[in-house]
Amino acid sequence: MATRVVAGLIAAEGKVLACRRRADAPFPLKWEFPGGKVEEGEEEFAALERELREELGIQIQSASELVRYCYRYPDWREVELIFFRVRNYQGNIQNLAFHSLAWVLPEQLGSLDFLAGDGRLVEKLKRREIEL
């Protein structure tokens, strides 16, 4: 059974928020969208709320699912990735869990070393198949 993972796409002024993992984290210094594992018995939106509160210090007011797909990491496990477009939130974004944060134009996402599982979404964003 795949591990469910939620992630939030937060956009401002045509750019999307990308987060770089810490050097001591699994997949060190890879870029990703903020979020994390869905806990046992937890709903996906609730997991997104919890993760973005823990990682960025914000409270989501509204978000909608953009895309979901499964990705199997070689010699590891399969994850079901569920990406949400965060429409509104309260609070100011703070870096509470990452090496660094960056606001990136969609067409520049390819210049960052993203987690392999995020690759399909990154490509769609670069080609503007998904609008922010």
C-alpha positions as CSV (number, residue, x, y, z in Angstrom):
1,M,0.0,0.0,0.0
2,A,1.3,3.4,-1.0
3,T,2.2,6.0,1.6
4,R,-0.2,9.0,1.1
5,V,1.6,12.4,0.9
6,V,-0.1,15.8,0.6
7,A,1.6,18.9,-0.7
8,G,0.5,22.5,-1.1
9,L,1.1,24.8,-4.0
10,I,1.2,28.4,-2.7
11,A,1.4,31.1,-5.4
12,A,2.0,34.8,-5.2
13,E,2.7,37.3,-8.0
14,G,3.0,34.5,-10.6
15,K,5.6,32.5,-8.5
16,V,5.2,29.3,-6.5
17,L,6.7,28.5,-3.2
18,A,9.4,25.9,-3.3
19,C,11.1,24.5,-0.2
20,R,14.5,22.9,0.2
21,R,14.9,20.0,2.6
22,R,17.5,20.2,5.3
23,A,20.8,18.5,4.9
24,D,19.9,16.0,7.8
25,A,16.6,15.1,6.3
26,P,15.8,12.1,4.0
27,F,16.6,13.1,0.4
28,P,18.9,15.9,1.7
29,L,18.8,19.3,0.1
30,K,16.2,18.3,-2.5
31,W,13.5,20.8,-3.4
32,E,9.8,20.0,-2.8
33,F,6.5,21.6,-2.2
34,P,5.5,22.0,1.5
35,G,3.6,19.1,3.0
36,G,4.1,15.6,4.3
37,K,2.7,12.2,5.1
38,V,-1.0,11.7,5.9
39,E,-1.2,10.0,9.3
40,E,-3.3,6.9,10.0
41,G,-7.0,7.9,10.2
42,E,-6.3,11.5,9.1
43,E,-8.1,13.2,6.2
44,E,-6.0,14.6,3.4
45,F,-7.1,18.2,3.9
46,A,-6.5,17.9,7.6
47,A,-3.0,16.5,6.9
48,L,-2.3,19.5,4.6
49,E,-3.5,21.9,7.3
50,R,-1.3,20.3,9.9
51,E,1.8,20.1,7.8
52,L,1.6,23.7,6.5
53,R,1.1,24.9,10.1
54,E,4.1,22.9,11.3
55,E,6.4,23.8,8.4
56,L,5.3,27.4,7.5
57,G,3.3,28.7,10.4
58,I,0.2,29.4,8.3
59,Q,-3.5,28.3,8.7
60,I,-5.1,27.3,5.5
61,Q,-8.5,28.8,4.8
62,S,-9.2,27.1,1.4
63,A,-7.5,24.7,-0.9
64,S,-8.5,22.5,-3.8
65,E,-7.0,19.3,-5.1
66,L,-5.0,19.9,-8.3
67,V,-3.7,16.5,-9.2
68,R,-2.8,13.1,-7.6
69,Y,-0.6,10.3,-8.9
70,C,1.6,7.5,-7.6
71,Y,5.4,7.4,-7.8
72,R,7.6,4.5,-6.7
73,Y,11.1,5.5,-5.5
74,P,13.7,2.9,-6.5
75,D,14.6,0.6,-3.7
76,W,12.3,2.4,-1.3
77,R,8.5,2.7,-1.4
78,E,5.6,3.9,-3.4
79,V,3.9,7.2,-2.5
80,E,0.6,8.6,-3.5
81,L,1.2,12.3,-4.1
82,I,-1.8,14.6,-3.6
83,F,-1.2,18.2,-4.6
84,F,-3.5,21.0,-3.5
85,R,-3.6,24.6,-4.7
86,V,-3.8,26.7,-1.5
87,R,-6.1,29.6,-2.3
88,N,-6.2,31.4,1.0
89,Y,-4.4,31.2,4.3
90,Q,-3.9,33.3,7.4
91,G,-0.5,34.2,8.8
92,N,2.9,35.1,7.4
93,I,4.9,32.3,5.8
94,Q,7.9,31.4,8.0
95,N,10.6,28.8,7.5
96,L,10.0,26.4,10.4
97,A,11.3,23.2,8.9
98,F,13.5,23.7,5.8
99,H,17.0,24.6,4.7
100,S,15.5,27.4,2.6
101,L,12.4,28.7,0.8
102,A,12.2,30.3,-2.6
103,W,9.5,31.9,-4.7
104,V,10.1,30.6,-8.2
105,L,8.5,31.3,-11.6
106,P,7.0,28.1,-13.0
107,E,9.3,28.0,-16.0
108,Q,12.3,28.2,-13.7
109,L,11.3,25.2,-11.5
110,G,13.4,22.9,-13.7
111,S,16.6,24.6,-12.5
112,L,16.0,23.3,-9.0
113,D,16.8,19.7,-7.9
114,F,13.3,18.6,-7.0
115,L,12.4,15.2,-5.4
116,A,11.9,12.7,-8.2
117,G,8.2,12.2,-7.2
118,D,7.4,15.8,-7.8
119,G,8.9,15.7,-11.3
120,R,5.6,15.1,-13.2
121,L,3.9,18.1,-11.5
122,V,7.0,20.3,-12.0
123,E,6.9,19.5,-15.7
124,K,3.2,20.4,-15.9
125,L,3.8,23.7,-14.1
126,K,6.8,24.5,-16.4
127,R,4.6,24.0,-19.5
128,R,1.8,26.0,-17.8
129,E,-0.6,23.0,-18.1
130,I,-1.6,23.8,-14.6
131,E,-2.2,27.5,-13.8
132,L,-1.5,29.0,-10.4
